[in-house]
Amino acid sequence: MDSFINSSGFFKGNDPEKLAEKFGTPLYVYNEDIIRDRMLRVANVITKYPYRANYSCKTNTNLSILKIALDAGINADAMSEGEMRMLLKAGFTPDRIFYVCNNVSADEMRFAIDNDILTSLDSLDQIRMFGTINRGGRCAVRINPGVGAGHHEKVVTAGKKTKFAIAEADIDEIFKIADEYDLKIVGINQHVGSQFMDPSPFLAAVDNLLRIAMRFKDLEFIDFGGGYGIPYHKLDDEKEYDMEAFSKEFTAKLDDFVLRYGSVPLFKSEPGRYCVAEGGVILGRVHSIKENSGIKYVGTDVGMNVLVRPSMYDSWHDIEIIRDGKVVGRDNAGFEKVTVCGNICESGDVLCKDRELPKVKDNDLICVLDAGAYGYSMCSSYNTRLRPAEVMVCSDGSIKLIRRRETFEDMFAFYEG
Ligand SMILES: Cc1ncc(COP(=O)(O)O)c(C=O)c1O
């Protein structure tokens, strides 16, 4: 594909240069249509049985994006009190929120209990803590299905090397603790990891979780987690995750389970990235181009404080170059190998290394693709830099500022003394 920006009509006729001038760079830009489309896709992964997709809001908690999820009729899961608060503020009722926590305090658990938000507990100790503060309560437990998956070891959340979930070997202990505190386990959940394009490990984990589910009586739901991948190499024509084929295989496994279990629980999944990654880009400005020991460095304002994925996981993000408001085509612009970096005082502040890009000039805009997930939500103020603004290209083509750029006054406001 020559340009995702052009082929998707990402800016809907708006001039990215004008957006950059008006809102400043770096700037997160989202496309409402793409986000809605992906949310509708995940809502329909299973159609034969009662099914709910939960948008995993750790991916992006901008209120406007949460409202799209609300509107698309999907539920949400939260990993923290802050995420629960954001979801409540966006209008999610407590019954549409699932709190999937890990190593949290009794106070944080109490927030969920006081707000009637169902909690998933991911260690024996956390079940005891929950039982102590909410004797006789309802809860779910997070099971390690023994199989993990993901684009990087840091995002594999099941299998042998992970801090998450409870091992199958400890299931008898779960029942013992539940009895002790009179807890009702109404659901089980898992999450194998993030950004898999091959569904085989996920489906193997589905088999395992369904086998384990047979040991739990009267489950109201089984939640299989998220992780569906998106094509980060789309400019090299990487194919999309084959949702249709996946749905078929997934459903066949549920057919078999439903026959054996004797009742039909609600089935759930928890996609995050798939819902929002492709619907977000970052516009950044080129401020300097230089050569050091034969390497050409393109210096921009998209630092690791704005998008940490490349330095944290060595993640790939396609980059398009925009000049005078137009994408510089990849066909005949003349490619050169460059290393694109940000303005943070770290050698690891690199967006991409030795990347073939159309020849870049000073003052060009770079457009970093697939930045809607784990982009803004992982931003920091490292080097005391301000967090960027976020704007939405709405379905009707209008532009809406959905989070203003931080100011130094915001930053100073935290300090005392
Ligand atoms: C428990 C849980 N559910 C869902 C997700 C969403 O994963 P993804 O964004 O890959 O779909 C995550 C992400 O790490 C997670 O930890």
The ligand as a Gaussian input file, in Angstrom:
#p B3LYP/6-31G(d) Opt

LIG

0 1
 C       -6.330000      -8.604000      31.161000
 C       -6.205000      -7.947000      29.845000
 N       -7.260000      -7.947000      29.016000
 C       -7.211000      -7.362000      27.805000
 C       -6.068000      -6.734000      27.371000
 C       -6.077000      -6.097000      26.007000
 O       -5.131000      -6.633000      25.159000
 P       -5.064000      -6.155000      23.644000
 O       -4.966000      -4.691000      23.656000
 O       -3.868000      -6.800000      23.097000
 O       -6.314000      -6.650000      22.979000
 C       -4.930000      -6.709000      28.181000
 C       -3.697000      -6.101000      27.716000
 O       -2.612000      -6.347000      28.161000
 C       -4.999000      -7.333000      29.464000
 O       -3.944000      -7.321000      30.293000

